[in-house]
Amino acid sequence: MKKIVIVGVGALGSHVVQFIRSLPQVAITVIDRDRVEQKNVLSQFHPKQAVGRSKVLAMQQTMSFLFSRRVVTVPHRLTADNVETLLGDADLIVDCLDNAEARGLVQRFARRHRMACLHGALSAAGDFGRVIWDESFDIDAEPGEGGATCENGEHLPFIVATAAHLALAIQRHLEGGDQVGFTLHPGGVTST
Amino acid sequence: MNMEIRQDEARVNITWSGQNGDLPDTVRYDCTDADVLGWVTEALRGGTVPGIAGQRLVDLREHVVDRFPANLNRPYNLIQVRPKTPFG
């Protein structure tokens, strides 16, 4: 059994969980301290009934209800104090976070322990997505206050397409150890 | 696009303002990020990037230059000029 830990179940992470639900011999753990907001249901795999609830607990309920799929939940913020406990035994870390500080924490831990780590990242305008392994990943700074946030429903198709390629990269890695990456943009998908 | 790309060259792909295209000409793979951004800015202003409508006001300060060496799936070096991707 391989353990996949998905950090962040917002736009990308919530869709990735349901895309990889049928991978054989895989245990899924999700980490996120946020709660579902009304605006999230426009672009994330969280139902309207989950508004106000913990994202990971809502995810757990949705996966159980729709797919009878067990998911282990951690409704806490990833910090320097708990990163060893939460990520230490993962076979694969999938970073779907939306803040540079937390991404940095994941990256430093994965590099220090030479762990497989895949990152998913989206532009604010919903016109560029990255599926990239840690060896090549540079963390982009967040926009200033008032900047676009890629949270509107109009970006849903692009978010889902990026999440699907994250799931494909995960599948290829589990099957043969490959580390394939992708960029998604208005011109299509490029293998990196 | 149908161009010969040598080992020391790269194709430059640009995502700008919700549009995407390649520079018509290859560049040296080891050129600087500043060079790439300068050439791309001029091409976007001139409307010479197939797939991207020309615009006089082009500001790439919030864009990033990524480099990907050739591999089995893509037998040429690739340089991508892209918007920042802080979200997940």
Interface residues (C-beta under 8 A of the other chain):
Chain A: G8 G10 A11 L12 G13 D95 C96 L97 D98 N99 A100 R103 H119 G120 A121 L122 S123 A124 A125 D127 F128 G129 R130 S136 D138 D140 A141 E142 P143 T149 C150 V180 T183 H185 P186 G187 G188 T190 S191 T192
Chain B: N13 T15 G18 Q19 N20 G21 G51 V64 D66 F68 N71 N73 R74 L78 Q80 R82 P83 K84 T85 P86 F87 G88
